[in-house]
Each structure stands twice: as C-alpha cells, then as structure tokens.
C-alpha cells in the first residue's frame, strides 16, 4: 500500500456527533478511530489511522448520527413513542415531558470537525474507492483517506466545527419555514456522503452541484473549536432544552431517511 504525504497546513475534515465534542476536545482523535458506518455489514473497521476526507466526513457524521439515534430510540422506545405522538397531536407545541431530560443528554447531532495539519502526515488510501492502495489518487480523486499518525490528531489541530441549522418549535409550526428548509439542505450534504459511498459518485461533482444550488459546501452553521465556543454551543436553547434537542434529532433523522430513500440508499 503506497503512502502519500499531506503537508503541514492541509485542511481535512472528520465526521462525528455532538456528544463526542467534549471527549475530543480533552483527548484529541485517537490514532485508531474507525469511520462510522451503518448496521448492515458495511461499517469500516479500524485501520491504524483516522479516516479523514471531504464529503466522506459527512458520510461518517451521518453514520454516527443514524446509529446513535436508532440505539437511543430503541433503548427508550416507550417514552420516545409518546414524544412523537405528542408532536403529531399538537404540531408546533413543545411537549411537557420531564422524562425527556435524561434521554436528551445522550442525543447527539451530526457535526464536522475542520482540522489543519500542523505537521506533514502520512495518508493511506481509502480502500472503499481505491483497490490498488494508491493513496495520492485516493485523496486527489475521492478526497478520502486514512491519516496515520502515532498520536492521532491533537485537539489543538481542530480549528472549527460545522453543524446543521437547529430549530425550535415555532419553526416547525409553519409550512416551508426557511430555517426548516436550511436544516433539510444540511441533511442533503450527509446524503451526498451516502451517495459517494454507495454509488461511487465523485465528490467533486457532488459538491460542485451542491455549491451551485446552495452557495456552500458545508453545514450552514459553524463555530470555533475551543472551550468557550463549545460551552456556547451546548448552551444554545436548541441544545439545552431536552424536548428541543430531541425535536432536532427527529427532524434531521426524518430528512436523512427521506432523502436517502430517493437515492435508493438503505440506512439500516
């Protein structure tokens, strides 16, 4: 397997969920972190490195989010069923359910970490796209690869994180609210990652089409990656309020599911 050097100053992305932000801030990204996949046998196994990329970071964020959401809802099926029922019966009104508080602390939303390499790093090919181990081709054509560094990725290399538009109950009360549409567009980026993985669509084409339509190639919201910014993020009303955090988990999950079905991509 050939190696390719990503030079210091290169920018890479890593997909995960919001519940991992503080652990990563404290410890960085471990050297053998696998890329999240889906519960259908396609999950990528650890490969002595950290999977980084562009659009495939959104695939990883989508996989981590969908798996965590499915597990959480399965573990609290009765409560979440009542929560969904109340959402349907009183559209746009926040359910009053104290039992949601403990569940919501475990609810992670998809995030993308933007990393600036502070030293030259070895990159290996992503064998999902490259069968001959050509790491340079893996990065230049597919913008995906395995970064190999003994200490993993230090938290200090992470400069920014991106996250979807977060909604409140007033947003979902009206049809075609612009904030709702923005969150749906954010979900479409994750489905773009699914399309790269499943259909082997090239990320350059997908991102060019996305940018032409929406004027960006990242989640619509972003923040610096430092202690103050993380505290501010988790104190956003949509994150702090249990029912609102779970509302956002549900709306993003539904969007991803609907958009993936249009591409004939199963999520589980």
MODAGI-V218653 format. One record per helix or strand of 3 or more residues. SS is the DSSP state (a for helix, b for strand). FROM is the first residue (numbers start at 1). TO is the last residue. If there is no record, write none. Layout:
{{SS;FROM;TO} {SS;FROM;TO}}
This chain:
{{b;3;6} {b;11;17} {a;18;27} {b;50;53} {a;55;75} {a;77;89} {a;100;104} {b;110;116} {b;121;125} {a;135;142} {b;144;148} {a;155;157} {b;158;163} {a;171;173} {a;178;199} {a;203;214} {b;221;224} {a;227;234} {a;237;240} {a;242;262}}
